[in-house]
Amino acid sequence: LEVTPADKARVQATMPELPEAMKARFEADFGLSSYDAAALTNSRGTANYFLATLDALGGEPKLVANWVMGDVAAYLNLYGSVFGVCPLRPKQLAVLLKRILDNTISNKTAKEVFAEICSKAGLNEAIPDGDGDSDYIADEIILKRGLKQESDSGAIEAIIDEVLAANPAMVEEFKAGKEKAFNALVGQAMKASKGKANPAQVNEILKQKLAG
């Protein structure tokens, strides 16, 4: 049997991208760590799911990688399923991640929405279209449960003013150098907003108030 260069070239042209090559590409093209790239290319199903979600989201490879390797993988492992038959379609996950990026919901709330989306799916079958179970199911859950994050700076400032007035001891502790008091005030503000205030804005406005 004689294998010619032409034979090799013909076989190579029909071969899919191999794991090591894909891992190197994920590191170079998406800026992912060697660990993340290896985990995502451990199976073709995982890699394809990551790429499809990334394409639907239009970027943010690290955010997508974290969710694919974290919450989605944990859900599949819990039920002994795999990415090739994941009940949550890549576009559905992308819509959920968009709501984190545009500050509609926090990352913590997104996990709650994710769990509810998964609860609507049967094992090893995708969530069907129609009857409200569309690619935008995350938006429907957010709207129905009133989970939209409060990002109005005026409303958040009013909440913080009330928290500061009600907790003078914590304010004094913070001024005395106790950083834990700041976290406690943040917690009070989030509680007062019923968890809906944008955490980043709460931190920023609270720091300004305490500095003033």
Backbone hydrogen bonds, N-H to C=O, Kabsch-Sander energy under -0.5 kcal/mol:
donor,donor_aa,acceptor,acceptor_aa,energy
3,V,1,L,-0.6
4,T,2,E,-0.7
8,K,4,T,-2.1
9,A,5,P,-2.5
10,R,6,A,-2.1
11,V,7,D,-2.1
12,Q,8,K,-2.7
13,A,9,A,-1.8
14,T,10,R,-0.7
14,T,11,V,-0.8
15,M,11,V,-0.7
15,M,12,Q,-0.7
22,M,18,L,-2.6
23,K,19,P,-2.8
24,A,20,E,-2.2
25,R,21,A,-1.9
26,F,22,M,-2.6
27,E,23,K,-1.9
28,A,24,A,-2.4
29,D,25,R,-3.4
30,F,26,F,-1.5
31,G,27,E,-1.0
32,L,26,F,-1.2
37,A,33,S,-2.7
38,A,34,S,-2.2
39,A,35,Y,-2.3
40,L,36,D,-2.4
41,T,37,A,-1.4
42,N,39,A,-0.9
47,A,43,S,-2.2
48,N,44,R,-2.8
49,Y,45,G,-2.0
50,F,46,T,-2.5
51,L,47,A,-2.5
52,A,48,N,-2.4
53,T,49,Y,-2.3
54,L,50,F,-2.7
55,D,51,L,-2.3
56,A,52,A,-2.1
57,L,53,T,-2.3
58,G,54,L,-2.1
59,G,54,L,-1.3
64,V,60,E,-2.2
65,A,61,P,-2.8
66,N,62,K,-2.5
67,W,63,L,-1.9
68,V,64,V,-2.8
69,M,65,A,-2.7
70,G,66,N,-1.4
72,V,67,W,-2.4
73,A,67,W,-0.5
73,A,68,V,-1.0
74,A,70,G,-2.6
75,Y,71,D,-2.1
76,L,72,V,-2.2
77,N,73,A,-2.7
78,L,74,A,-2.0
79,Y,75,Y,-1.1
80,G,77,N,-0.9
81,S,76,L,-2.9
85,V,82,V,-1.5
86,C,83,F,-1.5
89,R,87,P,-0.7
92,Q,89,R,-0.5
93,L,89,R,-2.0
94,A,90,P,-2.4
95,V,91,K,-2.2
96,L,92,Q,-1.6
97,L,93,L,-2.4
98,K,94,A,-2.1
99,R,95,V,-1.4
100,I,96,L,-0.8
100,I,97,L,-0.5
101,L,97,L,-2.1
102,D,98,K,-2.4
103,N,100,I,-1.3
104,T,99,R,-1.4
105,I,99,R,-2.1
110,A,106,S,-2.2
111,K,107,N,-1.4
112,E,108,K,-1.1
113,V,109,T,-2.3
114,F,110,A,-2.7
115,A,111,K,-2.1
116,E,112,E,-1.8
117,I,113,V,-2.5
118,C,114,F,-2.5
119,S,115,A,-1.6
120,K,116,E,-0.8
120,K,117,I,-1.2
121,A,118,C,-1.5
125,E,122,G,-1.6
127,I,87,P,-1.8
133,D,130,G,-1.9
134,S,132,G,-1.6
137,I,134,S,-1.3
140,E,136,Y,-1.6
141,I,137,I,-2.2
142,I,138,A,-2.5
143,L,139,D,-2.3
144,K,140,E,-2.7
145,R,141,I,-2.5
146,G,143,L,-0.7
147,L,142,I,-2.5
148,K,142,I,-0.5
149,Q,104,T,-4.8
150,E,196,K,-4.5
151,S,149,Q,-0.6
153,S,151,S,-0.7
156,I,152,D,-2.3
157,E,153,S,-2.5
158,A,154,G,-1.9
159,I,155,A,-1.7
160,I,156,I,-2.4
161,D,157,E,-2.3
162,E,158,A,-1.7
163,V,159,I,-2.2
164,L,160,I,-2.7
165,A,161,D,-2.1
166,A,162,E,-1.7
167,N,163,V,-1.0
171,V,167,N,-1.6
172,E,168,P,-2.2
173,E,169,A,-2.1
174,F,170,M,-2.4
175,K,171,V,-2.2
176,A,172,E,-1.3
177,G,174,F,-1.9
178,K,173,E,-2.4
179,E,177,G,-1.0
181,A,178,K,-1.2
182,F,178,K,-0.5
182,F,179,E,-0.9
183,N,179,E,-1.3
184,A,180,K,-2.0
185,L,181,A,-2.1
186,V,182,F,-2.4
187,G,183,N,-2.4
188,Q,184,A,-2.0
189,A,185,L,-2.3
190,M,186,V,-2.6
191,K,187,G,-2.2
192,A,188,Q,-2.4
193,S,189,A,-1.6
194,K,191,K,-1.4
195,G,190,M,-3.5
196,K,193,S,-1.3
198,N,150,E,-2.4
202,V,198,N,-2.4
203,N,199,P,-2.4
204,E,200,A,-2.2
205,I,201,Q,-2.9
206,L,202,V,-2.4
207,K,203,N,-2.2
208,Q,204,E,-2.0
209,K,205,I,-2.5
210,L,206,L,-2.6
211,A,207,K,-2.2
212,G,208,Q,-1.8
